Amino acid sequence: MKYLKVSLLLLIIHVSIINNSNAQSIDSITTQRTTDMKKILSLSDEQYSSVKNIYTTLLSSSNDLKTSDPNIEERNSRLKNIHEEYRTALKTILTITQWNTYEQECIIAQQKVEQYLQQQKIKYTLLNNQ
């Protein structure tokens, strides 16, 4: 359950960054992310194309959700569903070894986000106590 919450948090942060970036289009973000995944996971050209398609769908769905402006609970629920659909589709494309590598990379990313949030909490606390 904690893994799912952290994954959802990562997705929310990722979507927020993407939505705040006017300079980059969904296509350029997708290309950048999937190119990174191709290197890390050693994706074949066919896998790369499939991953790029589902990642584009993920970003489009996330952007559509932002423009529909649901309440926070509904947004979180929909983001969770979008993320689960993405992971399910990704799992069907990747080999077991690639999936395990992907999972490890997600864990590392989660740890970095948790560390960053902890640092921000400390900074916020220090600033408010001055």
C-alpha positions as CSV (number, residue, x, y, z in Angstrom):
1,M,0.0,0.0,0.0
2,K,2.9,2.4,0.8
3,Y,4.4,1.6,-2.6
4,L,1.1,2.6,-4.3
5,K,0.9,5.8,-2.3
6,V,4.4,6.8,-3.1
7,S,3.9,5.9,-6.7
8,L,0.8,8.0,-6.8
9,L,2.7,10.9,-5.2
10,L,5.4,10.5,-7.8
11,L,2.8,10.6,-10.6
12,I,1.2,13.7,-9.1
13,I,4.6,15.4,-8.9
14,H,5.5,14.3,-12.4
15,V,2.1,15.5,-13.8
16,S,2.5,18.8,-11.9
17,I,5.9,19.4,-13.3
18,I,4.7,18.5,-16.8
19,N,1.6,20.7,-16.6
20,N,3.7,23.7,-15.4
21,S,6.1,23.3,-18.3
22,N,4.8,25.3,-21.2
23,A,8.0,25.0,-23.1
24,Q,7.8,21.2,-23.6
25,S,5.0,19.4,-25.4
26,I,3.7,16.0,-24.5
27,D,5.6,14.6,-27.5
28,S,8.9,16.0,-26.4
29,I,8.4,14.8,-22.8
30,T,7.3,11.4,-24.0
31,T,10.3,11.1,-26.3
32,Q,12.7,12.2,-23.5
33,R,11.3,9.8,-21.0
34,T,11.0,6.8,-23.3
35,T,14.5,7.4,-24.6
36,D,15.7,7.2,-21.0
37,M,13.7,4.0,-20.5
38,K,15.2,2.6,-23.7
39,K,18.7,3.1,-22.4
40,I,18.0,1.8,-18.9
41,L,15.9,-1.2,-19.9
42,S,17.5,-2.0,-23.2
43,L,14.2,-1.8,-25.0
44,S,13.9,-3.2,-28.6
45,D,12.5,-0.8,-31.2
46,E,9.1,-2.5,-31.0
47,Q,9.1,-2.2,-27.2
48,Y,10.2,1.5,-27.5
49,S,7.3,2.3,-29.8
50,S,4.8,0.6,-27.6
51,V,6.1,2.2,-24.4
52,K,6.1,5.6,-26.1
53,N,2.4,5.1,-27.1
54,I,1.3,4.2,-23.6
55,Y,3.4,7.0,-22.1
56,T,1.7,9.5,-24.4
57,T,-1.7,8.1,-23.3
58,L,-0.6,8.5,-19.7
59,L,0.4,12.2,-20.2
60,S,-2.7,13.0,-22.3
61,S,-5.0,11.4,-19.7
62,S,-3.3,13.3,-16.9
63,N,-3.5,16.6,-18.8
64,D,-7.2,16.0,-19.6
65,L,-7.8,15.3,-15.9
66,K,-6.2,18.6,-15.0
67,T,-8.5,20.5,-17.4
68,S,-11.6,18.8,-16.1
69,D,-10.9,20.2,-12.6
70,P,-12.4,17.5,-10.4
71,N,-12.2,17.7,-6.6
72,I,-9.0,16.4,-5.0
73,E,-10.3,13.0,-3.9
74,E,-11.7,12.4,-7.4
75,R,-8.5,13.6,-9.0
76,N,-6.4,11.3,-6.8
77,S,-8.6,8.4,-7.6
78,R,-8.5,9.0,-11.3
79,L,-4.7,9.5,-11.2
80,K,-4.4,6.2,-9.3
81,N,-6.5,4.5,-12.0
82,I,-4.5,6.1,-14.8
83,H,-1.2,5.0,-13.2
84,E,-2.4,1.5,-12.7
85,E,-3.5,1.2,-16.3
86,Y,0.0,2.5,-17.4
87,R,1.8,-0.1,-15.2
88,T,-0.4,-2.9,-16.4
89,A,0.2,-2.0,-20.0
90,L,3.9,-1.5,-19.4
91,K,4.1,-4.9,-17.7
92,T,2.7,-6.6,-20.8
93,I,5.4,-5.0,-23.0
94,L,8.5,-5.6,-20.8
95,T,10.3,-8.9,-20.1
96,I,10.6,-10.1,-16.5
97,T,14.2,-8.8,-16.3
98,Q,13.2,-5.4,-17.8
99,W,10.2,-5.2,-15.4
100,N,12.4,-5.9,-12.4
101,T,14.8,-3.2,-13.5
102,Y,11.9,-0.8,-14.0
103,E,10.7,-1.6,-10.5
104,Q,14.1,-1.0,-9.0
105,E,14.3,2.4,-10.8
106,C,10.9,3.3,-9.4
107,I,12.1,2.5,-5.9
108,I,15.2,4.6,-6.3
109,A,13.0,7.5,-7.7
110,Q,10.6,7.1,-4.7
111,Q,13.5,7.3,-2.3
112,K,14.8,10.5,-4.0
113,V,11.3,12.0,-3.8
114,E,10.9,11.1,-0.2
115,Q,14.3,12.6,0.6
116,Y,13.5,15.8,-1.3
117,L,10.2,16.1,0.5
118,Q,11.9,15.6,3.9
119,Q,14.4,18.3,3.0
120,Q,11.6,20.7,2.0
121,K,9.8,19.9,5.3
122,I,12.9,20.7,7.2
123,K,13.5,24.0,5.3
124,Y,9.9,25.0,5.8
125,T,10.1,24.3,9.5
126,L,13.3,26.2,9.9
127,L,11.9,29.2,8.0
128,N,8.8,29.3,10.1
129,N,10.7,29.1,13.3
130,Q,12.8,32.1,12.6
